[in-house]
Amino acid sequence: MSLDLDLRRRFFAEELEAVARLRSARLVDAFAAVPRERFLPPGPWTVLADGADSYMLMAGIRTRPTADADPARVYHNVAVAIDPDRQLFNGQPGTLAVWIDILDLAAGMHVLHVGAGLGYYTAVMAACVGAAGRVVAYEVDEALRRDAVRNLAPYPNVDLRRGDSSGPLDESFDAILVNAGVTHPLETWLDALAPGGRLMLPITAPLPAMGSTLGKGVVVLVTRQHDGAIAARVVTFVAIYSALGIRDPALDERVGIALTAGPGQWQAVKRLRRDPHDAEPSCWLHTGTCCFSTTAG
């Protein structure tokens, strides 16, 4: 491939900007600056042969190898395997870019990243918030975390921790990205969300027929308003790996029922309630700790 790698990375970032309709110039510059190949196993690479949304159609996982180990091969809107044996992939850039764009990251912000993997999107967010900002990232898989420690060494504003982020958090965050499917938001995340802060939350039901830990559902944007109320709205469909340790299996069926109610119901979600109450017709997803409600409140 003839293009200089820096130019190819810039073209990749601007293609994401156009295709995913990104608003943030900081995010585009971050994708142009962060070397994706350094956050992947050595090439040649295994990439998804279909778009990430093919999971939604129960099409199974179809992959293909790249022609060679030229780093330019990963500067496309494709999910790249980080552990082919376990069918683990570095997420599709066009999907994660939209989620990060909605978080509206700015210089100096504090960000929580749950599910760092090998650290690529952690590094992208670190580049967005700059030296005055901070990214606290959690990875529960020890093998992935060990590699992420090495990958993220050039980013002094990243604090990478082992675990699932379910323990008490010692600071507040302007933005939280949960990069795995859950059944509900953890109270620790909601408590740590600063006024005006945003949380991107994939709510998913498992797909046992897929033979993997994939789940499908919706991504919900949760925003703590300055008056203390918590707004919520569904952003998009998602197919994503299920989080380890922080899902509540007792809620799987309830989440599935909520999702099968259809877009007319989940697109009507307006807020997240944390006050104790019995399930009501306005409760799209009612759990023991919180409720996604279709009423404005």
N, C-alpha and C positions, 0 to 999 in steps of 0.2 A: 504494500500500500504506500502510495507516494506522499500523502499529505504529512507535514510535520505534526507530531503528536499534540503539541499545544494548540495548533490550529484546528485539528480534528476535535479536540476537547471543547474548544470554543464553538465550533459548528454544532456539536452534540448539544451543548447548553442552549444555543439559540434555537435549535430544532425543538427541544423540549418547551422552550418559551412559546413557540408558535403553536405546536400541536396541543400542548396542555393548557394553553392560554394563561401562562404565568403572569402575575402582576408585579412580582418583586424582582427588581433589578439585582438586589443583593443575592437572591437565591440563584438567579441565572449566572451571576459571576462566581458563586460558590461551585456550581456544577462545572464551570469552565476551569476552575482552579484545582479541585480535588481529584487526584489521580485514581480513578476507579480500579485500575488493574492492581494497585498496591493493596487493595482490600479484598482480593480474590486469591484462590489457590493458583499455582502456576498453570499457564495455558499449555495446550489448547483447552478450551472450556466447553462445558455442556450448557446449552441454553435452551430455554423453552421454545418449542417449535410453533406454539400457538400463543395468542395473547393470554394474559393472566385471567381474563374474564371467561375463558373457555371452561374453567372449573365450574362456573355457574351453570353450564349446560351439561354437567356430569360427563364431560368428554374424556376425562382421564388426563394423565400427565404425558405429554408427548415432547420429546427432546430431540436435539440434534447437536452434533459436535461442530465447533468452529473449524475452519479450514486449517488454521495454524495457530501459533501462540503470539501473533502480532497483537500488541495491546490495543491497536485500533479496532479490533474485533468487538471489544466490549463497549465501544462508544456508539451504541444504538439503543433503542428503546426495547431492550430485551432483559428478561430475568436470567441471571447467570447462577449456575449451581455453585454453592459453597461447600456442599457435602452431597455429591450425587447418590451415594449409597443410602443416605437417609432422605433423599428427595428434598433437601433444604436449598433454598435459592435466595440470592441477593435480590431484593424486590425489584419489580419493573419500575424503572425511573419515572415513566410517565404517570404512574399511579402515586408513588410516594411524593413526587414533586408537587402534585396538586394538594396533598394533605399538608405538606410543609408550607406551601404558599398560603393556605388558608390560616395557618398559625400566625402569619404576618410578622415574622421575626425581624427584629431591628437590633442595631448595635447596643450592647450592654445588657441584653435580656438574659434571664436565667431560664434554662430549658431542662426538662426531664425527658429522657428517652428510655422507654421500657421496651427491651428486646433489641439490643444493639447489634446482635449478630457479629459480623467481623468488623463493624464500625464505620462502614462507608457513609451511611446517612447521618450517623453521629458527627462525622467529620464535616459533612455538608452543612449541618446546622451550626457547628462550631465556627465555620467560616462565615456564616450569616451574622452571628452575634458578635464576632470579632474578639479582640484581646480583652476588651472591657466586659465581655459577656462570659457566660459559664454554661456548660452542658454537663449534667449529671446523667450518666448512662448506666443501665443495669442489663446484665446478661446472665441468665440462669444456667446456661450450658457451659460447663467448665472448659471444654475443648475450644469452643468458639471464643470464650472470654480470653483465654491465654493468647490466641492469635490476635484478638482485638487489642490487647495491651500493647503488643509490638506495633500494630498498624497505627494506633492512635498516639504513639510516642511523640510525633512532631506537633501535637496539638496540646499545648500546656493548659488551655482553658477547658479541657475535658477531664472529668473525674469518672473513671470507669470502675464500677463496682460489681461484685458477684452477688447474684440474688435475683429475686422477682419483684422487688420494690414494695413488698407488702408490709414491711416494718415501718416504724415511724420515720418520717423524713424531717431532716433538721433545718430545712429552709423552705421558702415559698418559691413558686415558679410562675413565670409569665406565660409559659407555654409547656404543654405536656403532649408528647406523641407516644401512643401505645401502639407498638408495631407487632401485635399478635391479637388473635381473637379472644375475647372475654365474654362472660355472661352478664357482667355488671361492672360499674366503676368502683374501684376500691375507695373506702372512706379516706385512706391516707392520701390518695391523689386529690380528692375533692377538698380535703382540709388544706392541702399544700398549694392549691390554686389561688394565685394572687388576685385581688380585684382587677377586673378587666382581662384576666388570664383566660386562655383558651386550651381546651383539651380535645384531642382527636382520638376517638374511641371506637374501635371495631367491635360491634356486638354480633356474635355469630353462634350458629348451631352447628354441631359436629356433622361430618359426612362420613359415617362408618363405611359406606359402600365404596369410598375412594381408596380404602386400604392404606390410609395415611392419617396424619393428624390435621388435615385440612378441614376448615369449616367455612360456611358461607353465611352472609348476613348483610348488615348495613354499617356504614361509618357514621357516627353521630358527633357533631360538633357541640361541645358543652362550653358555655361561656359564663364565667362569674361576673355578674354585673356589679357596678359600684355601690348599688343599694343593698347588696347581699343576695339578691335573687339569682337563680341559676337558669339561664336560658339554654335550650337544647333544640337542635334541628338535625334531621337526617341529611347527609351530604350525598351519599352514593351507595351503590351495591359494593360488596367486597367478597373475594375468596382469599383466605389467608390462613396461615398455620395457627392452630389453637395455642394459647398461652399455657405454660406448664405451671401447675401449682396454685394459680390464682383464679381459675375458673371454679364455679360452684356447680358440680354435676347435678345437683338437685334442681337447678334452674334450666338445664338443657331443654327439657320438654316445654317449659314455659316460654323460653326464648323462641323455640321452633313455632309454637302457636302464634306468638306475636308477629313473627316474620310472615307466616302464611296468611295472616289477616290481610295482607296486601298493601300496596303503596298508598291506597286511600287512607289507611290508618297510620302507618309509620311516617308518612309525609306530613301528617297533621300534628306531630309532636312539637311542642312549644317550650316545654320547661322540664327541669329535673326537680322533683320534690324530695326533700329529706325529712319532712315532718311525718310523724307516725299517723297512719290512716288506713282504713280498710280499703280493699280494692273497689274501685268505682268504674263506671263505664268509660270515663275519661282516661283511665290508666292503660296506656299501651303496653307497658312492661312494668309490672309491680313486683318488687322484691322485698326482702326483709329489711333492707337498709335504705332503699331509695325507690323512686318511681318515675318513669318517663310519662309525662302527662300531656294530653292534647288540649288542656285548658291553659289560657294565658296567665291565670293566677292574679 
